Amino acid sequence: MIKSVLLLSLLCSSVAFSQGYMQDSVDMSYYFPFHQGERIESVPLPAEVLGYQIGQMHVEHAQQTQYLREVARASDRVTMEEYARSWEQRPLHLLFITSPANHAKLEDIRMRHVALANGERATSADENLPAVVWLGYSVHGNESSGGNAACLMAWHFASSESEEVRNWLDSTVIIIDPCLNPDGFNRFATWVNNNRGLTPVADPRTREHNEPWPGGRTNHYWFDLNRDWLPAVHPESKGRLEQFYRWRPHVLTDHHEMGTNSTFFFQPGVPSRNNPLTPEETYQLTGELSHYHAHALDELGETYFTGERFDDFYYGKGSTYPDVNGSIGILFEQASSRGHVQESQYGDLSFAHTIRNQVATSLSSVRGTHAMRDKFKRHQREMATHAAEQQRESGIAGWVIDASKDIAKANMMLELMHNHDINTYQCARGISANGYTFPEGGSIVIPANQPRFLLLQSMFEKRTEFTDSLFYDVSSWNFASSSGLHVSEINSASTLRSAMGAPLVEFDNILPTPRVDATTVALFARWDSYYSPAALSTLLQRGVRVRVASEPFAVDVQGESNSSMFGAGTIIIVLGNQELSRDSIASIVNSVSARYSVPFVASVTGYASQGSSLGSGNMWTIEQPSVAILTGNGFSSYSAGNVWHLFDTRMNIQPVMLDVESLWPRTLDNIDVLVVPDAWYISDSTVLARLAEWTMDGGTLVALGNSIRHLSNGGSFNIRVGLSPSDDIPEKRPYFLIENDRGAKRIGGVVLSATMDLSHPLCFGYEEPEIHLFRKNSIRLRAPRNPYAAPIKYTSTVLESGFLHPTHRENLSE
């Protein structure tokens, strides 16, 4: 009772002043306890620009940029360059920090260093070439201790007059990538700053520690940018890769955060999960460098772990991508305060504390790179020789890709290769391989004998045998499977050389323009291009009436002596009965064709020599659908963002983003298609009832991943989900193996083979029944009672690439 009265009196009091708002302040000696000494006073302290000390508030991206610009302006040791813009148009920068003498010849240093990294023979003059260390921070926006530490690192390297720092700057080029994910970083900083009180609250239940969906981890489209080094889909990743190959760092650090009740992790990871394509020396040097991190954390009295939990397998991450390129990638994982201070099993964890550990391991990375620079330089130079030896031993001369059937896909593949500094060539003559003929001029040739051979091998290999059955990330991501293009390995060097034409950067997007005049009856476009849906959506948005063929048909087309066959799904524009003029339709079609690389042809007759003529009921009229995506608590932002990005940036479909907590009875009115992303839970049973009612009224519902399980509960939907394989282990096993046994049955990411019913509308546009599908869950949909309702099923062999537990192979087969 006394406590309640006291609290009430405090709430009713009128406070005339406030003091100690920043009472959790720390000074710079907290972050640099062993680096005191003279400083260059013209380099501003963070607090002089920001108005508060690092660690008191979360630095927002614009503030970080402002401060780093001031440091670069004040110091002749620092230059700052923009290298990309995020989706929300925030700039991404690199800071280049080295001695003024090195700055005067920085481009010469870079060019010579890259030449050596690509295999050029070293001379005695190269012995003193500086080492290059890249410090990368906060690729996950809500792991913000790294991005805040970046400000401190810039100040320290720019201002310190210590002999150690001067030696580092003389013999090292330090590259700071202060924030790899500006949009997520800013989203999280705004949340925690808005929700902290005068005195930070450590209770994990407080609002500050529970950011709303989708959280700050991801970028604008809710993608995990730390998995985008290999696919290189987003502008942040593309810009970073360009700089990576411009500089080829010897060491690249990747600063992250993990659960609050953890300590600190640094690589190496679990040895049995190392990617076998990475040279063993890479892991040895990683282990040697780890002693510098251990010493730095020991000095601070910090506890840590290494050699467990995390791995070095998937090359799509910032800590593993460098490994296959002759660099040393280092993952750091700091326990997260996820705000300004939070309770943990080790006591209250402050934001400043997390930043200090990132500072300590940033310093240990530079110190170790400086001390081991000769080893790192030799390792990187020898990597080119190692790659050449591996290429010869593999017997792989190169790869050939049929690009003739889809220019858009072909140019995506070319862009991907060039993002990874891989040389590509036009096919100068036809090649037959594995029973398939790759056409002259319309195919891409990629020679294996180039510095990026190991990376290429990882892109195209299909690996199904592994030392370990546990993976922190996906066990396979095959670019031949993901692109849907025909790719074949070439083992004859002479065959490859004879087929290599001119270097190829991009295929010509100019397509033949169909002639439209008074005699033209219809225009056709096949449904087999990547951007066919975008073309259709754009036509409908521009007011063109469009039909689609439900069955194959043949009709005479302009410029062809015989009738041409068109498959089910073909887009048909009958020029009669249109509100737009023929000239307007011709102009729209030509612009759509050029924009999306979708070819159109014209016909002067509606009569089909095979199949249905154009006036048949088998030619369905298409209307522009209203599409929505269900978002919010319980749903995977990755899954929702994947669909959003696909529709918005590629298919010219603007989805309505519906929050599940606002799904009222009339919310779905006038929505034709609703995508329900992968879901951890759908807590409100009324949501399921509303979805079922809407679907019964004619709505088309697309369920992804675990949302299928939730929809199958309660009987609202006629979905039968087979049980996942049991975790029960028949024979007696030591208890310490339980996590390994269970983990081996987790499907973390594999490529599986399936077959399609090509007559089903979902499969329109495909020419061959086999398709490769990426899978990350163990859900098994049991065969529906409707014999026409399951157009896709897995093959009997099922596994195409990656690790799949034998139990899953058996249960998913067919």
HELIX and SHEET records of a PDB file:
HELIX    1   1 ILE A    2  CYS A   12  1                                  11    
HELIX    2   2 MET A   28  TYR A   31  1                                   4    
HELIX    3   3 PRO A   46  LEU A   50  1                                   5    
HELIX    4   4 HIS A   61  ALA A   74  1                                  14    
HELIX    5   5 PRO A  100  HIS A  103  1                                   4    
HELIX    6   6 LEU A  106  ALA A  117  1                                  12    
HELIX    7   7 SER A  124  ASP A  126  5                                   3    
HELIX    8   8 SER A  145  SER A  159  1                                  15    
HELIX    9   9 GLU A  163  SER A  171  1                                   9    
HELIX   10  10 PRO A  182  ASN A  194  1                                  13    
HELIX   11  11 ARG A  207  HIS A  209  5                                   3    
HELIX   12  12 LEU A  225  ARG A  227  5                                   3    
HELIX   13  13 PRO A  235  TRP A  247  1                                  13    
HELIX   14  14 PRO A  271  ARG A  273  5                                   3    
HELIX   15  15 GLU A  280  LEU A  300  1                                  21    
HELIX   16  16 TYR A  321  ASN A  325  5                                   5    
HELIX   17  17 PHE A  351  ALA A  371  1                                  21    
HELIX   18  18 ARG A  373  SER A  394  1                                  22    
HELIX   19  19 ILE A  407  ASN A  419  1                                  13    
HELIX   20  20 PHE A  453  PHE A  460  1                                   8    
HELIX   21  21 PHE A  479  SER A  483  1                                   5    
HELIX   22  22 ALA A  493  ALA A  499  1                                   7    
HELIX   23  23 SER A  532  GLN A  541  1                                  10    
HELIX   24  24 ARG A  582  TYR A  596  1                                  15    
HELIX   25  25 SER A  637  HIS A  645  1                                   9    
HELIX   26  26 LEU A  646  ARG A  650  3                                   5    
HELIX   27  27 VAL A  660  SER A  662  5                                   3    
HELIX   28  28 SER A  685  MET A  696  1                                  12    
HELIX   29  29 SER A  707  SER A  712  1                                   6    
HELIX   30  30 ASN A  713  GLY A  715  5                                   3    
HELIX   31  31 TYR A  735  LEU A  737  5                                   3    
HELIX   32  32 ILE A  738  ALA A  744  1                                   7    
HELIX   33  33 PRO A  761  CYS A  763  5                                   3    
HELIX   34  34 PRO A  806  LEU A  812  1                                   7    
SHEET    1   A 7 VAL A  78  ARG A  85  0                                        
SHEET    2   A 7 PRO A  91  ILE A  97 -1                                        
SHEET    3   A 7 THR A 172  ASP A 177 -1                                        
SHEET    4   A 7 ALA A 131  TYR A 137  1                                        
SHEET    5   A 7 VAL A 251  MET A 258  1                                        
SHEET    6   A 7 ILE A 328  ALA A 335  1                                        
SHEET    7   A 7 PHE A 264  PHE A 266 -1                                        
SHEET    1   B 2 VAL A 341  GLN A 342  0                                        
SHEET    2   B 2 LEU A 349  SER A 350 -1                                        
SHEET    1   C 5 VAL A 487  ILE A 490  0                                        
SHEET    2   C 5 GLY A 398  ASP A 402 -1                                        
SHEET    3   C 5 SER A 443  PRO A 447 -1                                        
SHEET    4   C 5 TYR A 425  CYS A 427 -1                                        
SHEET    5   C 5 MET A 500  PRO A 503 -1                                        
SHEET    1   D 2 ILE A 431  ALA A 433  0                                        
SHEET    2   D 2 TYR A 436  PHE A 438 -1                                        
SHEET    1   E 5 VAL A 601  SER A 603  0                                        
SHEET    2   E 5 ALA A 522  ALA A 525 -1                                        
SHEET    3   E 5 ILE A 571  VAL A 574 -1                                        
SHEET    4   E 5 VAL A 546  ALA A 549 -1                                        
SHEET    5   E 5 MET A 619  ILE A 622 -1                                        
SHEET    1   F 3 SER A 564  PHE A 566  0                                        
SHEET    2   F 3 PHE A 553  VAL A 555 -1                                        
SHEET    3   F 3 ALA A 608  GLN A 610 -1                                        
SHEET    1   G 4 VAL A 656  ASP A 659  0                                        
SHEET    2   G 4 VAL A 627  THR A 631  1                                        
SHEET    3   G 4 VAL A 673  VAL A 676  1                                        
SHEET    4   G 4 THR A 700  ALA A 703  1                                        
SHEET    1   H 2 VAL A 721  GLY A 722  0                                        
SHEET    2   H 2 ARG A 780  LEU A 781 -1                                        
SHEET    1   I 3 GLU A 770  ARG A 775  0                                        
SHEET    2   I 3 VAL A 750  MET A 756 -1                                        
SHEET    3   I 3 ILE A 792  SER A 801 -1                                        
END                                                                             
